[in-house]
């Protein structure tokens, strides 16, 4: 099963974004996932990983929940 990890910068106030992405992923994939976990980070980080592979990084991509869900869909195993 697939594991999703959402690493977010707590000092930057990205918790709400992380919760929104987690909820969207859970609505879309629910029981197909082993877990969708939040990981506290810093220094402006906001990354989404699937089974350890980064599929979204805010330092390279514009934040868009729908695009993140599409990337998760394409990269699930």
Rosetta constraint file for C-alpha pairs under 8 A:
AtomPair CA 1 CA 32 HARMONIC 6.67 0.50
AtomPair CA 1 CA 33 HARMONIC 5.72 0.50
AtomPair CA 1 CA 34 HARMONIC 5.29 0.50
AtomPair CA 1 CA 77 HARMONIC 7.31 0.50
AtomPair CA 2 CA 32 HARMONIC 7.07 0.50
AtomPair CA 2 CA 33 HARMONIC 4.91 0.50
AtomPair CA 2 CA 34 HARMONIC 5.45 0.50
AtomPair CA 2 CA 35 HARMONIC 7.17 0.50
AtomPair CA 2 CA 50 HARMONIC 6.84 0.50
AtomPair CA 2 CA 51 HARMONIC 6.26 0.50
AtomPair CA 2 CA 76 HARMONIC 6.36 0.50
AtomPair CA 2 CA 77 HARMONIC 6.36 0.50
AtomPair CA 3 CA 33 HARMONIC 6.00 0.50
AtomPair CA 3 CA 34 HARMONIC 5.34 0.50
AtomPair CA 3 CA 35 HARMONIC 4.98 0.50
AtomPair CA 3 CA 36 HARMONIC 6.03 0.50
AtomPair CA 3 CA 37 HARMONIC 7.94 0.50
AtomPair CA 3 CA 50 HARMONIC 5.74 0.50
AtomPair CA 3 CA 51 HARMONIC 5.21 0.50
AtomPair CA 4 CA 33 HARMONIC 7.62 0.50
AtomPair CA 4 CA 35 HARMONIC 6.11 0.50
AtomPair CA 4 CA 36 HARMONIC 4.51 0.50
AtomPair CA 4 CA 37 HARMONIC 6.25 0.50
AtomPair CA 4 CA 48 HARMONIC 7.03 0.50
AtomPair CA 4 CA 49 HARMONIC 5.69 0.50
AtomPair CA 4 CA 50 HARMONIC 4.75 0.50
AtomPair CA 4 CA 51 HARMONIC 6.44 0.50
AtomPair CA 5 CA 36 HARMONIC 5.76 0.50
AtomPair CA 5 CA 37 HARMONIC 4.93 0.50
AtomPair CA 5 CA 38 HARMONIC 5.97 0.50
AtomPair CA 5 CA 39 HARMONIC 6.88 0.50
AtomPair CA 5 CA 47 HARMONIC 7.99 0.50
AtomPair CA 5 CA 48 HARMONIC 5.69 0.50
AtomPair CA 5 CA 49 HARMONIC 5.07 0.50
AtomPair CA 5 CA 50 HARMONIC 6.51 0.50
AtomPair CA 5 CA 51 HARMONIC 7.84 0.50
AtomPair CA 5 CA 52 HARMONIC 7.79 0.50
AtomPair CA 6 CA 18 HARMONIC 6.41 0.50
AtomPair CA 6 CA 21 HARMONIC 7.97 0.50
AtomPair CA 6 CA 22 HARMONIC 7.43 0.50
AtomPair CA 6 CA 36 HARMONIC 7.44 0.50
AtomPair CA 6 CA 37 HARMONIC 6.13 0.50
AtomPair CA 6 CA 38 HARMONIC 4.88 0.50
AtomPair CA 6 CA 39 HARMONIC 5.93 0.50
AtomPair CA 6 CA 46 HARMONIC 7.21 0.50
AtomPair CA 6 CA 47 HARMONIC 5.80 0.50
AtomPair CA 6 CA 48 HARMONIC 4.59 0.50
AtomPair CA 6 CA 49 HARMONIC 6.51 0.50
AtomPair CA 7 CA 18 HARMONIC 7.61 0.50
AtomPair CA 7 CA 38 HARMONIC 5.91 0.50
AtomPair CA 7 CA 39 HARMONIC 4.47 0.50
AtomPair CA 7 CA 40 HARMONIC 5.81 0.50
AtomPair CA 7 CA 41 HARMONIC 6.06 0.50
AtomPair CA 7 CA 45 HARMONIC 6.82 0.50
AtomPair CA 7 CA 46 HARMONIC 5.44 0.50
AtomPair CA 7 CA 47 HARMONIC 5.13 0.50
AtomPair CA 7 CA 48 HARMONIC 6.38 0.50
AtomPair CA 8 CA 14 HARMONIC 5.84 0.50
AtomPair CA 8 CA 15 HARMONIC 6.63 0.50
AtomPair CA 8 CA 18 HARMONIC 6.39 0.50
AtomPair CA 8 CA 38 HARMONIC 7.47 0.50
AtomPair CA 8 CA 39 HARMONIC 6.39 0.50
AtomPair CA 8 CA 40 HARMONIC 5.49 0.50
AtomPair CA 8 CA 41 HARMONIC 5.26 0.50
AtomPair CA 8 CA 42 HARMONIC 7.04 0.50
AtomPair CA 8 CA 44 HARMONIC 7.56 0.50
AtomPair CA 8 CA 45 HARMONIC 5.39 0.50
AtomPair CA 8 CA 46 HARMONIC 4.38 0.50
AtomPair CA 8 CA 47 HARMONIC 6.63 0.50
AtomPair CA 9 CA 13 HARMONIC 6.70 0.50
AtomPair CA 9 CA 14 HARMONIC 5.60 0.50
AtomPair CA 9 CA 15 HARMONIC 7.35 0.50
AtomPair CA 9 CA 40 HARMONIC 6.22 0.50
AtomPair CA 9 CA 41 HARMONIC 4.59 0.50
AtomPair CA 9 CA 42 HARMONIC 4.22 0.50
AtomPair CA 9 CA 43 HARMONIC 6.42 0.50
AtomPair CA 9 CA 44 HARMONIC 5.26 0.50
AtomPair CA 9 CA 45 HARMONIC 5.07 0.50
AtomPair CA 9 CA 46 HARMONIC 6.30 0.50
AtomPair CA 10 CA 14 HARMONIC 5.78 0.50
AtomPair CA 10 CA 15 HARMONIC 6.04 0.50
AtomPair CA 10 CA 40 HARMONIC 6.12 0.50
AtomPair CA 10 CA 41 HARMONIC 6.22 0.50
AtomPair CA 10 CA 42 HARMONIC 6.16 0.50
AtomPair CA 11 CA 42 HARMONIC 6.37 0.50
AtomPair CA 12 CA 42 HARMONIC 7.43 0.50
AtomPair CA 12 CA 43 HARMONIC 7.85 0.50
AtomPair CA 12 CA 44 HARMONIC 6.22 0.50
AtomPair CA 14 CA 18 HARMONIC 6.22 0.50
AtomPair CA 14 CA 46 HARMONIC 7.59 0.50
AtomPair CA 15 CA 19 HARMONIC 6.15 0.50
AtomPair CA 16 CA 20 HARMONIC 6.12 0.50
AtomPair CA 17 CA 21 HARMONIC 6.19 0.50
AtomPair CA 18 CA 22 HARMONIC 6.07 0.50
AtomPair CA 18 CA 38 HARMONIC 7.09 0.50
AtomPair CA 19 CA 23 HARMONIC 6.07 0.50
AtomPair CA 20 CA 24 HARMONIC 6.17 0.50
AtomPair CA 20 CA 65 HARMONIC 7.74 0.50
AtomPair CA 21 CA 25 HARMONIC 6.10 0.50
AtomPair CA 21 CA 65 HARMONIC 6.01 0.50
AtomPair CA 21 CA 68 HARMONIC 7.70 0.50
AtomPair CA 21 CA 69 HARMONIC 7.88 0.50
AtomPair CA 22 CA 26 HARMONIC 6.10 0.50
AtomPair CA 22 CA 36 HARMONIC 6.39 0.50
AtomPair CA 22 CA 37 HARMONIC 7.60 0.50
AtomPair CA 22 CA 38 HARMONIC 7.87 0.50
AtomPair CA 23 CA 27 HARMONIC 6.06 0.50
AtomPair CA 24 CA 28 HARMONIC 6.15 0.50
AtomPair CA 24 CA 65 HARMONIC 7.50 0.50
AtomPair CA 24 CA 69 HARMONIC 7.09 0.50
AtomPair CA 25 CA 29 HARMONIC 5.91 0.50
AtomPair CA 25 CA 30 HARMONIC 7.32 0.50
AtomPair CA 25 CA 36 HARMONIC 7.71 0.50
AtomPair CA 25 CA 69 HARMONIC 6.10 0.50
AtomPair CA 25 CA 72 HARMONIC 7.89 0.50
AtomPair CA 26 CA 30 HARMONIC 4.51 0.50
AtomPair CA 26 CA 33 HARMONIC 7.98 0.50
AtomPair CA 26 CA 36 HARMONIC 7.33 0.50
AtomPair CA 28 CA 69 HARMONIC 7.70 0.50
AtomPair CA 29 CA 33 HARMONIC 6.46 0.50
AtomPair CA 41 CA 45 HARMONIC 6.33 0.50
AtomPair CA 45 CA 57 HARMONIC 7.69 0.50
AtomPair CA 45 CA 58 HARMONIC 7.05 0.50
AtomPair CA 45 CA 59 HARMONIC 7.57 0.50
AtomPair CA 46 CA 56 HARMONIC 7.98 0.50
AtomPair CA 46 CA 57 HARMONIC 5.91 0.50
AtomPair CA 46 CA 58 HARMONIC 5.46 0.50
AtomPair CA 46 CA 59 HARMONIC 7.81 0.50
AtomPair CA 47 CA 54 HARMONIC 6.79 0.50
AtomPair CA 47 CA 55 HARMONIC 7.63 0.50
AtomPair CA 47 CA 56 HARMONIC 5.40 0.50
AtomPair CA 47 CA 57 HARMONIC 4.46 0.50
AtomPair CA 47 CA 58 HARMONIC 6.47 0.50
AtomPair CA 48 CA 54 HARMONIC 5.80 0.50
AtomPair CA 48 CA 55 HARMONIC 5.81 0.50
AtomPair CA 48 CA 56 HARMONIC 5.05 0.50
AtomPair CA 48 CA 57 HARMONIC 6.67 0.50
AtomPair CA 48 CA 68 HARMONIC 7.89 0.50
AtomPair CA 49 CA 53 HARMONIC 5.03 0.50
AtomPair CA 49 CA 54 HARMONIC 4.20 0.50
AtomPair CA 49 CA 55 HARMONIC 5.61 0.50
AtomPair CA 49 CA 56 HARMONIC 7.08 0.50
AtomPair CA 50 CA 54 HARMONIC 6.46 0.50
AtomPair CA 50 CA 55 HARMONIC 6.89 0.50
AtomPair CA 50 CA 72 HARMONIC 7.10 0.50
AtomPair CA 50 CA 75 HARMONIC 7.20 0.50
AtomPair CA 50 CA 76 HARMONIC 6.99 0.50
AtomPair CA 55 CA 68 HARMONIC 7.70 0.50
AtomPair CA 55 CA 71 HARMONIC 6.31 0.50
AtomPair CA 55 CA 72 HARMONIC 7.10 0.50
AtomPair CA 55 CA 75 HARMONIC 7.68 0.50
AtomPair CA 56 CA 60 HARMONIC 7.88 0.50
AtomPair CA 56 CA 61 HARMONIC 6.91 0.50
AtomPair CA 56 CA 68 HARMONIC 6.59 0.50
AtomPair CA 56 CA 71 HARMONIC 7.70 0.50
AtomPair CA 57 CA 61 HARMONIC 5.96 0.50
AtomPair CA 58 CA 62 HARMONIC 6.05 0.50
AtomPair CA 58 CA 63 HARMONIC 6.18 0.50
AtomPair CA 64 CA 68 HARMONIC 6.31 0.50
AtomPair CA 65 CA 69 HARMONIC 6.27 0.50
AtomPair CA 66 CA 70 HARMONIC 6.27 0.50
AtomPair CA 67 CA 71 HARMONIC 6.19 0.50
AtomPair CA 68 CA 72 HARMONIC 6.20 0.50
AtomPair CA 69 CA 73 HARMONIC 6.16 0.50
AtomPair CA 70 CA 74 HARMONIC 6.26 0.50
AtomPair CA 71 CA 75 HARMONIC 6.11 0.50
AtomPair CA 72 CA 76 HARMONIC 5.98 0.50
